[in-house]
């Protein structure tokens, strides 16, 4: 609660409450004293850091058809967060990165900022290598006050140590969330034959008899995710897995709880 013009709720008057906030119309109706409580005008910056490297173009295919691409899932999560920010008069910004920063939309606490965010997200394309640490360091250099920083990406070619700049932001009072966006194929390796895999961020190719390597792969994937989970916990950062086949509403409800 704060001092904006938007009334959030009424509460029963208690000694010490500001008399100027007494609601006389409510008193006339109910013969009891109520005071108005107002919403706080925070103008919090919501810094959205979105991965657009080559690997985030993956859209599945193990079942013979494509699903939603990781890039589209990341765009949807970012757009939803921007919508929530504008609803609360906060200021969303967007940084689109791969090997370097490709585009940056400065924060604005205006309703038309949502259209600007969506336009920037729609114009993004997935290619190139990942440099997560550099993107987070660049974001930290820009922030001059407390903010909510949300990182959205698959983090495929980034080790857990790439999250270290978020620890600096936490010590400066920022709240930080990491949404690791992965396809179900990557989480479960459900292929049942010899498959040729191509590196979307390089020129590597490997042909694999999947049933023979699935258990070893799943062990490595678990270590990979556990590494990010542990690093986030150490840095006091909220980490959440965001599979592309899970509703964005479910993911964000959990992340923002």
N, C-alpha and C positions, 0 to 999 in steps of 0.2 A: 504494500500500500504506500501511496505517496501523495502528491499534491497536484495531479492533473485535473482536467475538467470532467473526466469520465468517472461516474459514480460506480463503484464496484459492488457495494453492499451497504446495508444498514446494520447497526449494532445498538443494543440497549445502552443508554447513557450511563456512565459511571463517573464518579467524582474524579476530576482531573481532565476529562475530555473537553476539547475546545467548544465553547458555547456557540461560536459562530457556525459550527457544523450541525447544530440542532435542526432537525427537520420538523418544522411546525405543522406542516400538512399531515405528517404521520401522527403527530401528537393529537391533532384535531380528530383524526379517524379512530385512534385506538386508546387515547387518554394515557399514553405512556411516552416517555422521552426517548427518542432515537437520534443517533448522530449518523451522518453520512460518512462513508469511508471511500476514498478515491483511489483510482489506479495510479501506480507509479509510472512516471515517464522516464524510462531507463535509457532509451536510444542505444542499446547494447549492439555492438558490432558482431555479426555472425559471419565469420570468415570461412568460406567453403573452399577447400583445397581438393580439386578433382583430378584424378589421374587420367591422362589421355594417351598413354603409351600404347605400343602395338599389341601387347598381350590382352588389353582390355577389350579388344574387338571380338574376342571369342564368344560364340553364340551356341555352343553345344553341337550336337550332331550324332551322339552315340545311338540314339533311337531312330536314326534315319531321317530326322527333320531338325531344323534349327529352332532354338528357343529364343528368348530375349538375350541380346548381347549384354555383356557386362557393362559396356559403355552406356547403353540405354538404361540399365538398372541404376547406374551411378548418377546419370542425369536426372532420373525420376526422384531419387532420394534428395539430390541437391535442390531441385525445383520445389519439392515439398517443404524442405527446411526454409527456403527463401520465402515461400508463401506464409509459413508460420511466423517468420520474423516480421514480415510486413504487417501481418494482422496485429502484432503487438508494438507497432511503431518502432521496431528495431531496424538495424541497417545491415542488410546482407551484402557481402562482397564475394567475388568469385575469382579464384586463381586456377587456371587450367595449365597443367604441367605434363611434361614427359622428360626428355633429357634436360630441358630448360623450361622456363615459363613461356607459354605460347600466347596467353591472353590474360589480362587482368581487368576486372570491373571494380572500380572503387566503391566503398560502402555509401549508401544513400538511405536515409530514413524517410522514404517517400513511397506512396502506393505504386507509382509507375516503375519503381525499381524492379518489381517482379517481372514485368515484361522484358526489361533489359537483361535480367539474369537468364530467363528462358531463352532469349535470343542468343546470348553468348553460349549457352549449353548446346543449343541446336546446331550452331555453326562449328562446334568442335569435331575433330576427326581423330581416330586412333591410329597412331603410328610412332615409330621410334622407340628408343630405350627409356628406362625409368631412372630418375634421379630424385628420389623422395626427400632425402636429407636436404639437398639444396633448395627444394621447393619450400620446406618447412622453415629453413633459415631465412629465406626471403620473406615469408609471411611474418615471422617474428620481427624482422627489421622494420616492417611497416606499422605494426601495432603500437600505438602510443598509450593505450589504456586497456582496461580489462575487457576481454572479449570471449565469445564462444568460438572455438576453432574446431571445425569438423573436417576430418580427412576421409576421403572416399576413394577407394582404389583396390586393386587386387593384391598389391604389394609383392607380386611374384618375384621380381628381381631385386627386392630390397630386403636386407636382413633386419632383424629386430632393432639393431643399433641405430637404424635410420630414424627411429622415433625419438632419439635423444633431444632434438630441439624442442619437442613438446614438453619435456621436463623443465626447460628454461621458462617456457610460457606459463607452466603451472606455478612456478615460484613467483612469477609476476602477477598471479591472481587470475589467470585465464582458466576457463573450463575447457577441457579438450576431449574429443570423442574421435575414435577411429572406427570406421565402418569398412571391414574387409570384404569386398565384393568378389565372390567366386561362383563359378558355374558348378552345377551338380556333377558334371563329368570330372571336374578337377578334384572334387571332394571324395568321389567314390570309384572312379575309373571303371565304369560299367561295361567297357568294350569286351567282346568275347572272341576275338580273332587276332590275327597278326595285323598290326596297325602301324602306319607310318606317321610319326609326329613331326611337325615342323615348328621351329622356334619363331614366334611372331615378332620377336625383338632382335633377331639376328638371322644367320644363314645356316643354323644347325638343323640336321634331320637325323632321325633315328627310327629304325624299324623294330618293333617289339611284339613278341607273342604275349599279349596282355595277361591272360590267365596265369602265366608263369611268374609274372613280376608284380601282380596286384597286391599281395600281402606286403611285400617290401615297400611298394609305393605308398600304401596306406600308412605304414609305420613312419615313413619320411614325412608325409603330409601332416600327421599328428604332431611330430616334432616341430615342423614348420609353424603350425598354428599355436602350439603351446609356447613356442619361443616368443611370438608376438604378444600372447596373452600375459606371459610372465613379465616381459619388458614393460608393457602398459601398466601392469599392477605396480611395478617398482617405481614408475614415474608418476603414479597417481592419475593415470589417464584411463578413461573408459574405452574398452575395446569390445566390439561386437562383430560376430560373423554375420555377413549379409548375403546369403545365397540368392542367386537371381530368381529362383522359383518360389521364394517366400515373399508374401505381400509387403510392400513398403510400409504400410500402416503398422503391421506387426513388428517390423524391424525398428521403426522409429518410436513406437510406443515403448518398446523395451529399452532402447537407447536413451530416451529422454525421461524415463520414469524417475 
